[in-house]
Amino acid sequence: MKFLSLFFLSLFFINVSFTQNSKENTTIIYKINTNNNLEDLDMEISVKNRIKAINNASDLIECKLHFNVNESVFYQVKKMSLSNDQSYKLASIVIRGLYYSNIKDSIKILNKNFSDVNFNVIIPFNKLKWQITNDTKEIGGYKCFKANTIESKSNIVAWFTNQIPVPFGPNGIDGLPGLILETTINEKLTFYATQIKYKETEVKFLEKPKANKTITEEDFLKMASNKMTDFFNEN
């Protein structure tokens, strides 16, 4: 309790300073790393080589998180030179779509193309529940605290800094009292920040995405599940 009291007290003073000086947009560049140990798996060499190719392609993925004190948008940077690379396409599946968050209006949206329709999928705000630990480490000169998800289907570990007190992070992973600079999902997939650009002037958009249809996350998952069932039944 003493740790948490000191933590949130320090967060208050840092937040006042950040709010006064961060009305402009900031950009975080993230890369991803996969941790798939194939040596002990019993599978054909051709399959292992295919997975290795996908893992190598993952190193080429770059994502951006634009944010100010109220809003954020996260997306994968398009690379036209790799648009026809099958390994790169398969590696990119882990990026679910474009995420938009608005703290003031308690809105979180996943913008995604599915079956030739562009959807805005409404995600429950602050869906992830966290337990903050005493563990710390330095990332890019920022002191980061470790947090683990609780009551979640996935095991997510996040390292966030209260020196940048906004609840944003990569790929829809958010809800902590500080920016997430590194996060690992099920010990297999890691998003890590490689660069921070303050007072970003290259940001072209930071707004709610437009879509053909708006749908709840529950209904979207049902629709996707039915679509996959139909696909396998037809084949």
N, C-alpha and C positions, 0 to 999 in steps of 0.2 A: 504493500500500500504506500510506503514511504517513497519507493521508486516511482510509482505512478503519479503521486502527488507532485514530486519534483519535475517529472517529465512534462506534465500538462501545464505546470507553472512556467517552465522554460518555453514551452510551446506558445503560451499566450504572448510573451514579450517578443519572441521571434516573429509571430504572426502579425503583430502590430507593425513592425518594421517592414516586413515583406509586403503587406497590403498597401502601405504608403508608397512603396517604391516599385511596385510590380503591376502597374495598370496596363503595360504593354505586353505583347505576346512573348512567350518563351518557347523554344523548341528543344526537345530531347530526341536524340538519335539512338535507336536501339538496334542491336544485332541479336541473333539467336544462336544457341549452341545445343546440339542434341547429344545425349549420353546413352547410346545404344551399344551395349557390349555384345558383339556377335560371335565372339570366339567360342563360347561355350554352348551356343545354340545348335541344335541338330537340324540343319537345313541344307539344301543344295547350294553349291558354290555360286551358281548363277543367281540365286535369290539373294545370297549374301552380298554379291557384287552390286546388285540392283539397290539394295538398302544402303550400301556404302556410297553409291552415287547420289542418292537422295540426301544422305547426311552431309556429303561434301557440298551439295547445292544449297543446303541450309546456311552455309557460311556466307553465301552471296546475298541473302535476304537482308534488307534494310527497312526499318520502320521509323515513322516519325510520330511524336506526340507534341501537338501544339496546345498551349494552354495559357490562360490568364487566371485571375483570382476566382472567376466564376465558371468558366467553360473550358472544355478540352475536346480535342478530336485526335483519334489515333488511327493510323492506316499504314499499309505497306506501300513503299515507294515502288512505282512501276519501272521496270527496266526493259525497254523495248528489245535490247540485244538478246534477252533471255526469254522472250515471249513464247518461243516455240520449243524451248528446252523442257522435255517431259519430266526430268528429274527435278528441275526447278519448280515446275507446276505442282508436282506431288509434294515437295517440301513446303510449298506455300499454303497447303491445306490447313496448317496449324494457325494461320492468320484468318480468323473466322470472318472478318469483314471490317468495315469502318465503324469505330465506336465514337459516339458523341455523348458527352455528359454536361449537365447544367446543374450546378449546386443550388443556385437561387431558386430554380423551379423544381428541384428534385426529379430531374429527368435523366434517364440513361437509355440510349438507343443503339441497337446494332443494325447498321445499314448493310444489306446483303442481297446479292442477286441469286435467285433460285428459280429454276424452271422458266427462265426468260422473263421473270418478273422481279422488279426491284422493290424490296420490302424494307420498311422500318419496323424492326422487331423491338417492342417495348420490354426492356429488362427491369426487373424490380430494383429500385434505388437502394443502395447499400445492401445488396443481396448477400455478399460475402461477410461472414462473421469471423473476427480475428481475435487471437490471443497474443498480446505483445509480451516479449520475453526480455530478460536482462542482457541478452547477448548483443554485442555491438561489433562493428568493423568499419573500416574506412573504405569508401568507394569514391574515387575521383576527387579526393580531398574533402569529402563530406562524411561526417559521422553518421552511420546508419544503424538502426535498430532492427532486430529480427522479429518477425511476426509469423504465426502459423494459422491457417484456417481451421475453424471448428465447425461442426455440423455441415460439412461439405462433402460432396461425392468425390472430389479430387483433393489430393494432398498438395497444398500450395504453401511454399515458404517464400516470404517477401522480405527484402531489406529496404527500409524507407528512411528518409532523412527529414527531421523536423526543421532543418535549416531552410527547407523549401516547403512550407506548410500548406500544401494543397493535396487533396485526397485522390490524386490521379495516378495512373500507372499504365503499363502496356497491355494490349489485347483484352481489355475489359476487366483487368485485375486492379481493383482500387478499393477505396473505403477506409484507408488508414490516415492518421493525422500527420501525413507528410508524403512527399513524392516518392514513389517506388523506383529505385534505381536498378534493382535486380530482383528477379523472381524465378523460382523453379517449380514446375508442375510435375507431380508424381515422380520426382527424381530423374526425369527423362528430358525435359525441355526447359531451357533457361533463356530468359530475355535479360539482356544486360545493356545498360546505358554506356555509350561510347563518347558522346559529346553533348554539351549543353550550350545553347545559344540564347543569351538574354537579349531583350529588346529586339526580337526577331522582326526584320522588315520584309522577309520573303514569304511570310504567311499569306496565302491567297484567300483562305477561308477559315472561319471559326464560327460556324453556325449550324443549326439543326439541319440535317440532310433531307433533301426532298426524295420522295419515293412514290411508286405507283399505288402501294397499299401499305396500310399500317395494321400490325397484328401483334397479339400478345406472344410472349416467349412460349407459353404453354401450347397455344394453338399452332405456332410455327413448328415446334418440335413434333407435334402430332402429324402435321402435314408432311414434314420431311420423312418421318418414320413410315407413313402410308406410301409415300412415293418410292422409298427404297423397297418396301414389300412388293409393290406392283412391279418394280423393275426385275426383282429376282424371280417372281412368279412367271413373268413373260420370257425369262431366259432360262 
